[in-house]
Amino acid sequence: MQAQARLLLEDGTLFTGLAFGAQGASVGEVVFNTGITGYQEVLSDPSYCGQIVTMTFPLIGNYGITRDDFESIRPYIHGFVVRRHEPVPSNWRAQYTLDHLLKEYGIVGISDIDTRMLTRIIRQHGTMRGLLTTGNERAEELRERLGAAPLMRDQVARTSTPHVFSSPGERERIVLIDYGAKSGILRELTKRGCDVVVVPHNTTADEIRRLHPDGIQLSNGPGDPKDVPHAVRTLRELLGEYPIFGICLGHQLFALACGADTEKLKFGHRGGNHPVKELESGRCYITSQNHGYTVKEESVAGTELEVTHINNNDKTIEGLKHKRYPAFSVQYHPEAAPGPFDNSYLFDRFLDMIREHKRLNPERPRQAVLAESLRGELHYAQK
Amino acid sequence: MPKNKELKKILVIGSGPIVIGQAAEFDYAGTQACQALKEEGLEVVLINSNPATIMTDTNMADKVYIEPINLEFVSQIIRQERPDGLLPTLGGQTGLNMAVELARAGVLEQEGVKLLGTQLNAIEQAEDRDLFRELMRELEQPVPESAIVTSVQEAVDFADSIGYPVIVRPAYTLGGTGGGIAGSEEELREIVANGIRYSPIGQCLIEKSIAGMKEVEYEVMRDANDNCIVVCNMENLDPVGVHTGDSIVVAPSQTLSDREYQMLRSASLKIIRALNIEGGCNVQFALDPQSYQYYVIEVNPRVSRSSALASKATGYPIAKMAAKIAVGYTLDEIVNPVTGQTYACFEPTLDYIVTKIPRWPFDKFTAANRKLGTQMKATGEVMAIGRTFEESIQKAVRSLEIGVHRLLLKGAAEIDGETLTARLAKADDERLFLVAEAFRRGWALQQIQDITNIDWWFLDKIDRIVRFEDEIRREPGLTRETLYAAKRLGFTDRAIAELRKEGQGASAAMTKEQDVRQYRLQQGFIPVYKMVDTCAAEFEASTPYYYSTYETENEVLPSDKQKIIVLGSGPIRIGQGIEFDYSTVHAVWAIRNAGYEAVIINNNPETVSTDFNTSDRLYFEPLFFEDVMNVIEQEKPIGVIVQFGGQTAINLAAPLARAGVRILGTSLESIDEAEDRKKCEALLRKLNIAQPKGSTVTTVDEAVGTAQQLGYPVLVRPSYVLGGRAMEIVYSDEELLAYMKEAVQINPEHPVLIDRYMLGKEIEVDAICDGETVLIPGIMEHVERAGVHSGDSIAVYPPQSLSEDIKKQAVDITIKIAKELKTVGLVNIQFVVWNDQVFVIEVNPRSSRTVPFLSKVTSVPMANLATQAILGKKLSELGYTEGLWPENEYVAVKVPVFSFAKLRRVDPTLTPEMKSTGEVMGRDRHYAKALYKGLIGSGMKIPTGGSIIATVADKDKEEAIAILKGFYRLGYKLIATGGTADALEAAGMKVRRVNKLSEGSPNIVDLIRTGQAQFVVNTLTKGKAPERDGFRIRREAVENGVVCLTSLDTVRALLHMLEALRFSSAPMPAFQA
């Protein structure tokens, strides 16, 4: 007989289902993802750090877990909710089961609850916190624990790399600031031959300058962008100096650095089917999304930012660019995984931007610059 | 207003008659398209030869032409109507082929008609194998090694170079007609020879077999702004090798990881972009289960059967969107009609699993080859929705109406191991059940996988169902937990009761369906209904489209309005086709018009009735007692209407009534009185109405005695039949005994009817009655005499050869019967005219196959009136009076259409058993012209000269000679074998003699094969065994596309038509001396 698990929501709704994955209890923001495939990428996406993730597709575990599809070294989710956990996977790449993965990382799972009902509750009332447990606590006890649990604000620090590391390549040097990056971003950059240096979220502007990047890639990441003010400060310093491309949390941080504001969405966008309209061309792209915050539309007005993309459904901002500097950002995930590859052209656009930036700011021969600086002569461009 | 301002008038081409491979899905698509275009203020002109469709209702388009879909007639309509654009992508392969023909003939250019949606070169690139492969090479999309051949030898040479097995695909054919998998040279020669003949351009693709791989399909849409989306992907349970129309399909795919899903998605988008399609497109892939290797199998640059399935599976109306895109809209500006607040430019996401199972005609064609391959054989399909695969597939199984209500096939336990292995290896229509059987025998999953190549995931679920059956069997008492778990896996109360009986004995508790039901209700286990909303609940939706499942939250919003439930007719099968969906839809509309809420229950994804816009609420559920009862308990309707859903709905009337449900319209007692043979006989006797002598028997001895007493030939059939199933004319004791042994299982519960067989003219009447007044919209006369099923006969309205007296007799009898039965709604009566007297053969207390045809030709909205009558209106209030509706100046014929080419080993002879899959209508001011249109529309080629091969049975010779003489006079050459040739010569005609099969080559069959004859006239000599010459001649004719006529009545009608249409060429009279 499979053990019981329960999920209590802030509004008092209690779901009772079956336990899978690890034993225990955890608190998190309950969110839902509407992707049919991609549960492994979802649960290993650091942007879900601290969240209890519900998959709206009812059958999860169908194709197992494979070493190759992780979007980070380890999952950071606080719980996994499915209608039905399929214990027997079938796919040529499957190495072990979802249940095994959750156990390995101590993540509590619950299955066999009405996940559509849960989704509708979240849709109607907005994202709320929940407590997922496999224990026998009394209901009041659960309520107390849920009420007492502190809000998590350090998700970026938890998921970002603590050390600088490099992923060498032959072409442009990109510094990837890791706020909780998905592997997909690194994959897309290295696929294009970039020489990528991944740096922690709190790397300073000077430390970045020391790496002599051609461009700066801002990664996705979990939580509220306002919880990482140091990142915003760093970006402000770097703005205009290097071409910048921001993704998801990176997009929000870029917006904040440029003076715009962000706000929380009622229940966020999480899935692989979101339509985004590119305003310039009028083209609509299907995108992969995972965000609970968005850039406030009215806050863009007084800034040097221009809205380039909007969500075709709720019209929220999905893309920005700087009017003067070579910098742009998107709220969605051009690196896909999970989701459609339709937007990977944005990485090409970033590299084009870097090349264009170089063309417009031609470097003097390096040995000349070096010689001048050794002689103590100031470079004219630095005046 | 449409984005493209140049477009004001649009011609839409329908798909013509229902044949295997092209069914009701195109009525759904066409109806949606017409509505979508009219919404935009465009003038819509429609051409379709199929009267049994909603799309050909006059309110669907500004002008509806029910005319043959061929170059001659479509060109004429184009010249008459001068449309600005032509939308060819919603009429299946027929529409697409017609567009190509029109373009090639220069008609479109001459008349300045713009091709919308898909351009000619895209159609050619997708359809022409060579161009297609070239395009795939350019796009770097892998296709299996293949060669285009135009001769058998080329095929053999190529196969030698890549090795067997190879797949043969003829170019430009429907549902894979003429294709197949060849494992040897001999097989290859046969299939290719056939394929080349079927292909309109004489071309076949010989392809390396990728059988055994996963088959995955993507439904893609694109607009003129190059926005592309995937509406849905689907995975076939049956691996590559079985035609996708014959495969069990699930949506969405289940065994693909995101990487694989996205890889194939990207490929689909690349292809639709390269083809520049503005609308919908379907891409089929084969995916290696052990690597990322995939192949593109096929691309359909149009709306298809799969897109209808995808529309119903997701709620996303593909055809409607395709029509809007074709007139210039882009996806991002069309509102998603499901949510009403988001846009069509997104990808639907599901939070349930959909299963489609095809419905095959093998219950009727017992002699047919049941093996499934690249040629589609199914006539229809069912779809089911569940939150688990087990729930979904078990619902689909009980929707099939094949005498099976769970994964258990009668007689499967008796199959020996060797046969089971063989049948698992080579798929047939019952493989799903045989997989379950193998699990019941304890076969290992791996073993079954090795044999079937079905993915482990699906097998595991089937295994789980079988294992859970054991749990139910083993439990001494039925626990709450087990019951709930069983319901969540899709087990019915009946299945649970049966399983408990098997495991615990009949005396144990909970071994009766009612008891399980009672216990279940006590426990509060009732299903909840979830909405199909395209977005997995992310957005609020208002689609009234629901499915049941056993979970917590019920999403059906309570409504105070009075409700009426209409039961649909389930999957399309021979004998119960789209005509019933037509009536169902009209009933729903009439109910809504009358101010009630119309609720529909149906499980057929192809139809208009399961478009969620049709009714106030659509429950996509099995038409199975338990599922229907659950909906009734949810909705609490005033009553249920059963008379439009064919035999499917009629059969539910009794159990529903027993459960206290009110049946609206004709009472259950009256239904039974008409349906039950004995009661019907008594009724007719009481009313003093003549009927062929006959009786109901329950034993073989009784049958022989009765037959002898009546005198042979006699007509035999089981009671409660559908489409004349297992009905036969037998001429002797031996034949009768053979019939009793093979065709029916006789017992007191399943009696057999034996009637004297009267070879007279058949007529048919549909009537509407409100309990008081009987309105008869028309009488139809059948061309073929009794002995040919009414559904397979050419029907003519108004009758051309009936005396006023006969008509009056038919009208009087109809009125009498309808009143006696206190009919409220529709009734259909079939008669035979014998010695100037009208005899009643059959009374059907429900909507019939002829309702759409008759409604259209008489302009009497029959199903609508019937529904109003059911709702309590009186015909007199509606302005109708009793009796026969006045005939009009037009003559209309309904010509049956068959799918024999797709069904090997089925005898094309017309018999009392129905064989046709569809119908067309021909209509004109003169009978001959109407018939010509009907025959042409049905696909018959009617050359004005040529050769007729005649082989007729001795009993028919005299009659045949007279008719053939007529053809002879018209200048046709006659070819005949021995006896028939002698008779023709004796009658003074020149005949080319040809060898019988036994007389060596070249023989009659060689002549047919080499295209030396335009018509074959062959009447049945007794015995249906395939080795009989007649059978081989008929099959050869069908397979070679030669017109094969097996009823002399049809031949005579054809002759009269040719005579009437022919200008007479007579020499000038000599001067008077």
Boltz contact constraints between the chains, C-beta under 6 A:
constraints:
  - contact:
      token1: [A, 34]
      token2: [B, 349]
      max_distance: 6.0
  - contact:
      token1: [A, 34]
      token2: [B, 536]
      max_distance: 6.0
  - contact:
      token1: [A, 34]
      token2: [B, 538]
      max_distance: 6.0
  - contact:
      token1: [A, 36]
      token2: [B, 252]
      max_distance: 6.0
  - contact:
      token1: [A, 36]
      token2: [B, 349]
      max_distance: 6.0
  - contact:
      token1: [A, 37]
      token2: [B, 258]
      max_distance: 6.0
  - contact:
      token1: [A, 37]
      token2: [B, 261]
      max_distance: 6.0
  - contact:
      token1: [A, 38]
      token2: [B, 258]
      max_distance: 6.0
  - contact:
      token1: [A, 41]
      token2: [B, 258]
      max_distance: 6.0
  - contact:
      token1: [A, 56]
      token2: [B, 351]
      max_distance: 6.0
  - contact:
      token1: [A, 56]
      token2: [B, 536]
      max_distance: 6.0
  - contact:
      token1: [A, 57]
      token2: [B, 351]
      max_distance: 6.0
  - contact:
      token1: [A, 58]
      token2: [B, 387]
      max_distance: 6.0
  - contact:
      token1: [A, 62]
      token2: [B, 254]
      max_distance: 6.0
  - contact:
      token1: [A, 63]
      token2: [B, 255]
      max_distance: 6.0
  - contact:
      token1: [A, 63]
      token2: [B, 257]
      max_distance: 6.0
  - contact:
      token1: [A, 83]
      token2: [B, 387]
      max_distance: 6.0
  - contact:
      token1: [A, 84]
      token2: [B, 388]
      max_distance: 6.0
  - contact:
      token1: [A, 88]
      token2: [B, 460]
      max_distance: 6.0
  - contact:
      token1: [A, 90]
      token2: [B, 255]
      max_distance: 6.0
  - contact:
      token1: [A, 90]
      token2: [B, 455]
      max_distance: 6.0
  - contact:
      token1: [A, 90]
      token2: [B, 456]
      max_distance: 6.0
  - contact:
      token1: [A, 90]
      token2: [B, 457]
      max_distance: 6.0
  - contact:
      token1: [A, 91]
      token2: [B, 255]
      max_distance: 6.0
  - contact:
      token1: [A, 91]
      token2: [B, 257]
      max_distance: 6.0
  - contact:
      token1: [A, 92]
      token2: [B, 290]
      max_distance: 6.0
  - contact:
      token1: [A, 114]
      token2: [B, 551]
      max_distance: 6.0
  - contact:
      token1: [A, 114]
      token2: [B, 552]
      max_distance: 6.0
  - contact:
      token1: [A, 114]
      token2: [B, 553]
      max_distance: 6.0
  - contact:
      token1: [A, 116]
      token2: [B, 351]
      max_distance: 6.0
  - contact:
      token1: [A, 116]
      token2: [B, 530]
      max_distance: 6.0
  - contact:
      token1: [A, 116]
      token2: [B, 537]
      max_distance: 6.0
  - contact:
      token1: [A, 117]
      token2: [B, 552]
      max_distance: 6.0
  - contact:
      token1: [A, 117]
      token2: [B, 553]
      max_distance: 6.0
  - contact:
      token1: [A, 119]
      token2: [B, 537]
      max_distance: 6.0
  - contact:
      token1: [A, 120]
      token2: [B, 537]
      max_distance: 6.0
  - contact:
      token1: [A, 273]
      token2: [B, 346]
      max_distance: 6.0
  - contact:
      token1: [A, 273]
      token2: [B, 347]
      max_distance: 6.0
  - contact:
      token1: [A, 273]
      token2: [B, 349]
      max_distance: 6.0
  - contact:
      token1: [A, 275]
      token2: [B, 345]
      max_distance: 6.0
  - contact:
      token1: [A, 275]
      token2: [B, 346]
      max_distance: 6.0
  - contact:
      token1: [A, 277]
      token2: [B, 332]
      max_distance: 6.0
  - contact:
      token1: [A, 284]
      token2: [B, 227]
      max_distance: 6.0
  - contact:
      token1: [A, 284]
      token2: [B, 332]
      max_distance: 6.0
  - contact:
      token1: [A, 284]
      token2: [B, 345]
      max_distance: 6.0
  - contact:
      token1: [A, 286]
      token2: [B, 229]
      max_distance: 6.0
  - contact:
      token1: [A, 286]
      token2: [B, 347]
      max_distance: 6.0
  - contact:
      token1: [A, 312]
      token2: [B, 332]
      max_distance: 6.0
  - contact:
      token1: [A, 312]
      token2: [B, 343]
      max_distance: 6.0
  - contact:
      token1: [A, 312]
      token2: [B, 345]
      max_distance: 6.0
  - contact:
      token1: [A, 313]
      token2: [B, 342]
      max_distance: 6.0
  - contact:
      token1: [A, 338]
      token2: [B, 258]
      max_distance: 6.0
  - contact:
      token1: [A, 341]
      token2: [B, 262]
      max_distance: 6.0
  - contact:
      token1: [A, 341]
      token2: [B, 266]
      max_distance: 6.0
